[in-house]
């Protein structure tokens, strides 16, 4: 989409209050998780699915459900459990003895916003049922393919892998999440505010819909129109290629990255850096992407796409350490 700078600035100025109102609505309920809220909004603006990881009790589910309430769109929450079946997710064919025919009963995946709660508590066959939906925006039931509604977004939560009773997500599915957000503990002051807001048996703050499906699609059009200079595109490509061939970028000074990286990021990571960078610029009220936008979203885009080697795990080096090292040494345009 080719849009002039004055035009994109005017459109951003028009749509920005709606986005800010949505964020403020969520923050009326959720305390101190601004980065998580903005990450979810970036997913909403780009159509990129988001994975939230953190220990129980950090308001992951509350944040997603509150965001869904701020959207005048269909919402489905799926509680993932070890006995969940793919048909429980996408739907199945129902036989009618009276008519001797089969009819389609659609599952909860047919919603605009799908919360996959504790996604790592279901086995791989259920995870694989999400692959077609997340990538192709469609599902196959029987021998028929059904389109999912637009907009469609999967927002998943999971507990850390090392906790008992969880399954490791397949790499193919993890790569389909545009962002993986690490949710941390609130500060002392924020936790004190949580007591004031939540330590009661009465209902909490109600959230009214402020953005509809058509508004989301228009926001995505504006996001796509945010300008990305060729130097920024090259910067994103260099970042991703450095995860695959770090020796080509002389990344052996502090950490010996060629030895510490088992697999680098896929081309989806390059696309995600640009798309998330555009959304980040939009949240800042700008019609153009800066290197700072790419660096801000970079860790969330790459932390789940860079696979450390066994040597890295033995030395306590995480994928986040690797990504930070790359951003610290790749020249900024």
MOVENLIN-V90477 format. One record per pair of residues at least 24 apart in sequence whose ideal C-beta (glycine too) atoms are under 10 Angstrom apart, sorted by the first residue. I is the first residue (numbers start at 1). J is the second residue. If there is no record, write none. Layout:
BEGIN
i: <I/I>
j: <J/J>
END
This chain:
BEGIN
i: <1/1/1/1/1/2/2/3/3/3/3/3/3/3/4/4/4/5/5/5/6/7/7/8/8/8/8/8/8/8/8/9/9/9/9/10/11/11/11/11/11/11/11/11/12/12/12/12/12/12/12/12/12/12/12/12/13/13/14/14/15/15/15/15/15/15/15/15/15/16/16/16/16/16/16/17/18/18/18/18/18/18/18/19/19/19/19/19/19/19/19/19/19/19/20/20/20/21/21/21/22/22/22/22/22/22/22/22/22/22/23/23/23/23/24/24/25/25/25/25/25/25/25/25/25/25/25/25/26/26/26/26/26/26/26/26/26/26/27/27/28/28/28/28/28/28/28/29/29/29/29/29/29/29/29/29/29/29/29/29/29/30/30/30/30/30/30/30/30/30/30/30/30/30/30/31/31/31/31/31/31/31/31/31/31/31/31/31/32/32/32/32/32/32/32/32/32/32/32/33/33/33/33/33/33/33/33/33/33/35/35/35/35/35/35/36/36/36/36/36/36/36/36/37/37/37/37/38/38/38/38/38/38/39/39/39/39/39/39/39/39/39/39/39/39/39/40/40/40/40/40/40/40/40/40/41/41/41/41/41/41/42/42/42/42/42/42/42/42/42/42/42/42/42/42/42/42/42/43/43/43/43/43/43/43/43/43/43/43/43/44/44/44/44/44/44/44/44/44/44/44/45/45/45/45/45/45/45/45/45/45/45/45/45/45/45/46/46/46/46/46/46/46/46/46/46/46/46/46/46/46/46/46/47/47/47/47/47/47/47/47/47/47/47/47/48/48/48/48/48/48/48/48/48/48/48/48/48/48/49/49/49/49/49/49/49/49/49/49/49/49/49/49/49/49/50/50/50/50/50/50/50/50/50/50/50/51/51/51/51/51/51/51/51/51/51/51/51/51/51/51/51/51/51/51/51/52/52/52/52/52/52/52/52/52/52/52/52/52/52/53/53/53/53/53/53/53/53/53/53/53/53/53/53/54/54/54/54/54/54/54/54/54/55/55/55/55/55/55/56/56/56/56/56/57/58/58/58/58/58/59/59/59/59/60/60/60/60/60/60/60/60/60/60/61/61/61/61/61/62/62/63/63/63/63/64/64/64/64/64/64/64/64/64/65/65/65/65/65/66/66/66/67/67/67/67/67/67/68/68/68/68/68/68/68/68/68/69/69/69/69/69/69/70/70/70/70/70/71/71/71/71/71/71/71/71/71/71/71/71/72/72/72/72/72/72/72/72/72/72/73/73/73/73/73/73/73/73/73/73/73/73/73/73/73/74/74/74/74/74/74/74/74/74/75/75/75/75/75/75/75/76/76/76/76/76/76/76/76/76/76/77/77/77/77/77/77/77/77/78/78/78/78/78/78/78/78/78/78/78/78/78/78/78/79/79/79/79/79/79/79/80/80/80/80/80/80/80/80/80/80/80/80/80/80/80/81/81/81/81/81/81/81/82/82/82/82/82/82/82/83/83/83/84/84/84/84/84/84/84/85/85/85/85/85/86/86/86/86/86/86/86/86/87/87/87/88/88/88/89/89/89/89/89/89/89/89/89/90/90/90/90/90/90/90/90/90/90/91/91/91/91/92/92/93/93/93/93/102/102/104/104/104/104/105/106/106/106/106/107/107/107/109/109/109/109/109/109/109/109/110/110/110/110/110/110/111/111/111/111/111/112/112/112/112/112/112/112/112/112/113/113/113/113/113/113/113/113/114/114/114/114/114/114/115/115/115/115/115/116/116/116/116/116/117/117/117/117/118/118/118/118/118/118/119/119/119/119/119/119/119/119/119/119/119/120/120/120/120/120/120/120/120/120/120/120/120/121/121/121/121/121/121/122/122/122/123/124/124/124/124/124/126/127/127/127/127/127/127/127/127/128/128/128/129/130/130/130/130/130/130/131/131/131/131/133/134/134/134/134/134/135/135/135/135/135/149/150/150/150/150/150/151/151/151/151/151/151/151/152/153/153/155/156/157/157/169/171/171/171/171/171/172/174/174/174/175/175/175/175/175/175/175/176/177/177/177/177/177/177/178/178/178/178/178/178/178/178/178/178/178/179/179/179/179/179/179/179/179/179/180/180/180/180/180/180/180/180/181/181/181/181/182/182/182/182/182/219/219/220/220/220/222/222/222/222/223/223/223/223/223/223/223/223/224/224/224/225/225/225/226/226/226/226/226/226/226/226/226/226/226/226/226/227/227/227/227/227/227/228/228/228/228/228/228/228/228/228/228/228/229/229/229/229/229/230/231/231/231/232/232/232/232/232/232/232/232/232/232/232/232/233/233/233/233/233/233/233/234/235/235/235/235/235/235/235/235/235/235/235/236/236/236/236/236/236/236/236/236/236/236/236/237/237/237/237/238/238/238/238/238/239/239/239/239/239/239/239/239/239/239/239/239/239/240/240/240/240/240/240/240/240/240/240/240/240/240/240/240/240/241/241/241/241/242/242/242/242/242/242/242/242/243/243/243/243/243/243/243/243/243/244/244/246/246/246/246/249/249/249/249/250/251/251/251/251/251/251/252/253/253/253/254/254/254/254/255/255/255/255/255/255/255/255/255/256/256/256/256/257/257/257/257/257/257/257/257/257/258/259/259/259/259/259/260/260/260/260/260/260/260/260/260/260/260/260/260/260/261/261/261/261/261/261/261/261/261/261/262/262/262/262/262/262/262/262/262/263/263/263/263/263/264/264/264/264/264/264/265/265/265/265/265/265/265/265/265/266/268/268/269/269/269/269/269/269/270/271/272/272/272/272/272/272/273/273/273/273/274/275/276/276/277/290/290/291/291/291/291/291/292/294/294/294/295/295/295/295/298/298/298/298/299/299/299/302/302>
j: <221/222/224/225/226/225/227/221/222/224/225/226/227/287/225/227/287/227/287/288/287/225/287/222/225/226/227/282/286/287/288/285/286/287/288/287/218/219/221/222/225/226/282/287/219/222/223/225/226/281/282/283/284/285/286/287/285/287/218/222/45/211/215/218/219/221/222/223/282/219/222/282/283/284/285/210/210/211/212/215/216/218/219/44/45/210/211/215/219/222/279/282/283/285/210/283/285/70/210/211/67/70/71/207/209/210/211/215/216/219/67/70/210/283/70/210/66/67/69/70/71/205/206/207/208/209/210/211/62/63/64/65/66/67/68/69/70/207/63/66/66/70/197/204/205/206/207/59/62/63/65/66/67/69/70/197/198/204/205/206/207/58/59/60/62/63/64/65/66/67/186/194/197/198/205/59/186/187/189/190/191/192/193/194/195/196/197/198/58/59/184/185/186/187/189/190/191/193/194/58/59/60/62/63/181/183/184/186/190/181/182/183/184/296/300/60/63/64/67/181/182/183/184/63/66/67/181/181/279/280/283/296/297/63/155/178/179/180/181/182/183/276/279/280/297/300/64/66/67/68/113/153/155/179/181/67/219/279/280/282/283/178/179/181/223/272/275/276/277/278/279/280/282/283/296/297/300/301/67/153/154/155/177/178/179/181/275/276/279/300/71/113/151/153/155/211/216/219/220/223/279/151/216/219/220/222/223/224/226/275/276/278/279/280/282/283/153/178/179/219/220/223/224/271/272/274/275/276/277/278/279/280/282/137/150/151/152/153/178/216/217/220/223/224/275/134/153/154/176/177/178/179/268/271/272/275/276/279/301/114/116/130/133/134/135/152/153/154/155/156/173/176/177/178/179/153/154/155/156/157/177/178/179/180/181/300/116/119/120/154/155/156/157/158/169/173/174/176/177/178/179/180/181/182/300/304/115/116/117/119/155/156/157/158/177/179/180/181/182/183/119/120/156/157/158/159/160/161/180/181/182/183/303/304/157/158/159/160/181/182/183/184/185/159/160/163/183/184/185/118/157/159/160/163/185/157/183/184/185/186/183/186/194/198/115/117/118/155/156/157/158/159/181/183/115/117/118/155/157/198/204/155/157/181/183/113/114/115/116/117/153/155/156/157/113/115/117/155/207/204/205/207/113/115/153/155/207/211/111/112/113/114/115/153/155/207/209/113/206/207/208/209/210/207/208/209/210/211/112/113/151/153/207/209/210/211/212/213/215/216/112/208/209/210/211/212/213/214/215/216/111/112/113/149/150/151/152/153/209/211/212/213/214/215/216/108/110/111/112/113/114/149/152/213/108/111/112/113/114/115/155/107/108/109/110/111/112/113/114/115/116/108/111/113/114/115/116/117/155/107/108/109/111/114/115/116/117/118/119/122/126/130/154/156/115/116/117/118/119/121/122/116/117/118/119/120/121/122/123/126/127/156/157/158/166/167/117/118/121/122/123/126/165/121/122/123/126/165/166/167/122/123/126/121/122/123/125/126/127/129/122/123/125/126/129/122/125/126/127/128/129/130/139/126/129/141/122/126/129/114/116/122/126/127/129/130/133/139/126/129/130/132/133/139/140/141/146/148/139/141/142/146/141/142/141/142/143/144/141/142/141/142/144/146/141/139/141/146/148/133/139/141/133/134/139/146/148/149/152/154/139/146/147/148/149/152/148/149/152/153/154/148/149/150/151/152/153/212/213/216/149/151/152/153/154/155/213/216/148/152/153/154/155/156/153/154/155/156/157/154/155/156/157/158/155/156/157/158/156/157/158/159/165/166/154/155/156/157/158/159/166/167/169/173/177/156/157/158/159/160/161/163/165/166/167/168/169/158/159/163/165/166/167/166/167/169/167/167/168/169/170/173/167/156/167/168/169/170/172/173/174/170/172/173/173/154/156/169/170/173/176/170/172/173/176/176/173/175/176/177/178/172/173/175/176/268/213/213/214/216/217/220/213/214/215/216/217/219/220/213/178/216/181/180/181/183/304/263/266/304/305/307/266/304/305/307/265/266/268/269/272/304/305/268/268/272/300/301/304/305/268/269/271/272/273/275/276/279/297/300/301/272/276/297/299/300/301/302/303/304/299/300/301/302/303/304/305/319/299/300/303/304/299/300/303/304/320/279/282/275/278/279/278/279/282/287/275/276/278/279/280/281/282/283/275/278/279/278/282/287/274/275/277/278/279/280/281/282/286/287/288/289/293/278/281/286/287/288/289/273/274/275/277/278/281/288/289/290/293/294/288/289/290/291/333/333/291/332/333/273/274/277/278/288/289/290/291/293/294/332/333/270/273/274/277/289/294/333/333/273/274/277/289/291/294/295/330/331/332/333/269/270/271/272/273/274/277/289/291/294/298/301/267/270/273/274/270/326/330/331/333/265/269/270/273/294/295/298/301/302/323/326/327/330/264/265/266/267/268/269/270/271/272/273/298/301/302/305/306/326/265/270/326/330/306/322/323/325/326/327/329/330/269/302/305/306/307/319/322/323/326/269/306/322/325/326/329/326/329/330/331/329/322/325/326/328/329/330/329/325/328/329/321/325/328/329/312/315/317/321/322/324/325/326/329/311/312/315/317/306/309/312/317/321/322/325/326/329/309/309/311/312/315/317/306/308/309/310/311/312/313/315/317/318/319/321/322/325/306/307/308/309/311/312/317/319/322/326/306/307/308/309/310/311/312/313/319/305/306/307/308/309/302/305/306/307/322/326/301/302/304/305/306/307/319/323/326/305/301/305/298/301/302/304/305/306/301/301/297/298/300/301/302/305/297/298/301/302/301/301/300/301/301/332/333/327/330/331/332/333/332/327/332/333/327/328/330/332/323/324/326/327/323/324/327/326/327>
END
